[in-house]
Amino acid sequence: MTSIAKAAGLAVAGSVLSAAPALAQSIDDKVNQIFANSTGWFVSFIFSPFPGTSFPWIVMWLVVAATVFSIYFGFVQFRTFGHAIKLVKGDYSDPNDAGEVSHFQALATALSGTVGLGNIAGVAVAVGIGGPGATFWMILAGLLGMASKFTECTLGVKYRNEFSDGHVSGGPMYYMTKGFAERGLPGGKILAVMFSIFCILGSLGGGNMFQANQAHAQITNVVGDYPGWITGVVFAGIVFAVIVGGLKSIAKVTEKIVPFMGVLYVLTAVVILLLNANMIGWAFGQIFAGAFTGLGVAGGMVGALIQGFKRAAFSNEAGVGSAAIAHSAVRTKEPITEGFVSLLEPFIDTVVICTMTALVIIITGQLMVDPETGLYMVTEGGSIQTVDGNSGVALTSAAFSASFGWFKYILALAVILFAFSTMISWSYYGLKAWTYLFGEGETKELIFKVIFCLFVIIGAAASLGPVIDFSDAAIFAMAVVNIFALYFLMPVVKGELHSYLDRLKSGKIKKYT
Amino acid sequence: MASTIVVGYDGSDSAQRAVDFAVRIAKAQGKSLVIAHVLEWSPYSFLTPDEIEERHKRRAEELNRAETALLNPLVSSLAGSGVEITTALKYGHIAETLVKVARDVEASHVVIGRTGHSMLESRLFGSVAGTLAQAAPAPVTIVP
């Protein structure tokens, strides 16, 4: 099929109009090839495993950083968890500041950027390959990741730029330049430029093409196959209306439906768990046993660990730096309060939502166990055999549908909406990196927004594997640069933390309700 | 002894009648008047990243507009009434915020205009007047 298309592509090189589909095919191939040749080294470098293992170093980089921040800040994620919830409830908000962005609104917006395919498809992949034990490591990575979010979001607010007209721009590129300069460290500007480039690439790839691609896959699952460019054009049109046309109503509707979908997803999972309440103990038994023995999965305990860590990192983006951009626009006198609020994000995303997905898959018996040995049956490909041979979104869909047949339609709708809200969020992250590099200005911003919309169409229409690999790698490259900077700036956060907690204890920080 | 009347004002005709009524009583009883305008706002609504970024700017614009287009013209039109008038400009749930203003100034009387919503609307969403009648710390007069 492809060779025919390729031959056709060559034959019609002179007459473009006569064989558009074949030409499109050959363009896809060309783009694939150029990308694979020029960026392959970068992708393999980012995702390369430690020698002699299958453990990607980038995952280790994220987990080690999360552990370092957890220890350095004395497990801030547990100490201030209650305070974070009070902040979100508005207990510490000055009524005279009503009308400004509340902590709740900042958290909800940041969450709608991270809750998405990672929670639905990513978890299914983790459990499908690493077994129930992967859940344990995923939860652990989520709990540790809370400290990374706390660190980056505090810095994001502290070093943001406030413009004279009252709007603000913040994120890793600003704390890299301003924070490094303040501490007398060299190289901040270089890090910031590198981060911005990776952020733009990541926003066009993982935050855009990948989402459009998966949304199209979900739609075709429900309504049958049709060309991807149609989905692409429709999606691009809506994204264009929102980010260029300033059509707030669409974005507002999404921002309302996405949290609703998230809550509905968790509630449905809870109902399924309650219906199988007698098996919850068994499921946790499987999770703990699997975490340390693997229960027969490929790679054993280490296999479960890799899958759990990897999917947690993919899902909650802790350490990537994107959340620092999202949270930095909040109006607060205390940057650290935004750090406290942001640490709830990996908790909700990974510890709650991802765990729900995993439990439903385990409890509904999607993973096949060998009745004689009690171990999981592994296919030749290295993943666990599932009842219908499903994996990814389809596995999650099958697990939920086992109890409620109609849920697959809701899930499809949820995936599409999550994909859309992730795109809107990443268009913002990409734009902030773009304006950091090229400066603020309507025309400059418009150029980026138009490019962003074009990539929606490309993402939905083509199966550009290498392009998507590269953009995923770019998102993780953001984490390399970002965490490097966080190590140098974490004493700043520690100073803020001690100062705030002291004032909280002495009653200088007032509670209003 | 409390000697302040709080009147809610949103620029509507009935709100104007409420203000006129409140001014008459204030004058007769020798009380001062607080004219309160509340901008509807919930800290639990959902915003896009762009809206979050621009919120501070928008808030300043909204406050400025309410001040110059609503409150200032009203206050200057009442300049000759001989009643001491102050204003309160707040964000929040309208009825709850009016209750809070009344409590803060230890109001002896709260006056509001009637919105004239249909029965159905009021049943579904509740009315400011209804909530205020139940929750206000002082007698409430609803001016038709």
Interface residues (C-beta under 8 A of the other chain):
Chain A: G90 S93 P95 A98 G99 E100 V101 S102 F104 Q105 A106 A108 T109 S112 G113 D165 G166 H167 V168 S169 V242 I243 G246 K248 A251 K252 E255 K256 P259 A326 A329 V330 R331 I424 S425 Y428
Chain B: L39 W41 P43 Y44 S45 F46 L47 T48 P49 D50 E51 I52 E53 E54 R55 H56 K57 R59 A60 E62 L63 K90 Y91 G92 K100
